[in-house]
Amino acid sequence: SHQPKNLKLFSSEHELKKQMVLSAKKKLSSSDDDTPSSLSNKILYSVGSSTSLLVSLVFFVFLAVKRDALMVSFFLGAITNGIFSKVLKKILNQDRPPQQQQLSSNQPSKPNDKGMPSSHAMSLGFIGIFTALTLNSWIAGILILLYIITSLYYRIQTELHTIDQVAVGIVVGTTNGYLWRRYLVDGVTDFVGKYILNDDGILPIPFLIIPLLMGIIVVGSLERRISKFIDKKKD
């Protein structure tokens, strides 16, 4: 006589779990009805997932082609900004947001380092403002801004960072980039021209191995892989 009630209870629990899974999928924007068929989501995931590779590649190509004091100064500033982001993460020691169960290949796995501030946001802020100020073009500035917004929205949408972590990252990175371009680049450029570049004011080609290795480290998340390996060994 109790069987119908048990079946009804089981059905209700099953429906509740089903609704929770569907809600999570919708939140991650990775369900079959969302990401694959939506142009906006395809653009979001394409831009967001390729940011490290694309930005590092474009940066290296411009550095390799120009090899002048300004580009070398730009590179040194970006590296300094990146190191600063790692220091801030150690000091602030704030975890990344709890990530929902991975429901799709579009959902990246959460890195094991801290989340405050977002290193991606700091890097994009620095590179974006430095490039915009150097080009001195409203069109270029708007395009750079749109790219940065898309990339960072991806970081939030996939729960790699909280809004606060991204916001702090973009503010600090943009501030660093502005200060470097407006007040420090001349001094750094003079130093580079005097001690690093050759007599023609060009960076010797063998020196390109340094930014190349740095790019490989960034794109391959080598630091995080080593940290993850060490943590596994400790366990």
C-alpha angles and dihedrals in degrees: 000000000000095000097090091052091049091050091049091049091049090049092050092050090047092051091048092053090046091053091049092053092047090049091052091049091051091049092053090047089226105113122121090252094052123034103032095047100037118085092202092053092046089054091046094053094040093052097039098047094047100043098104093047097043098044093045092048095048091046092051093047092053091046092049093048099044103028091178131140095264094054092046089050089049090053093049090049092050091050091048090050090050093051090049090055090055091050092050091050090055092048099044093038095193119160124233116255117280106267124222119240109288103261101169143023086247090067108086120216115255115256116237097234126090123279108218111118111014108241090205091054092048092049094047091046092052096043093041098053094040091052094044093050092047095049091041091205127135091206093053090046093053093048091049091048093051091050092050093048091051093048095047093044086058089055090054096040093053091046095241088130140010121243089253093053092051093044093052091046095052093045094049094042094048091048091050091048093049094048092046093050097042103037113012107035096080093055093044091047091053091050092048092048092050102043109019111030124071125246091279091057092250129125110246111248095238088062089065088078088079098060089038092058091044090053092051090051092050097044093043093045086228094168092054092046091053092047091049091049091051092049090052091051090052091052 
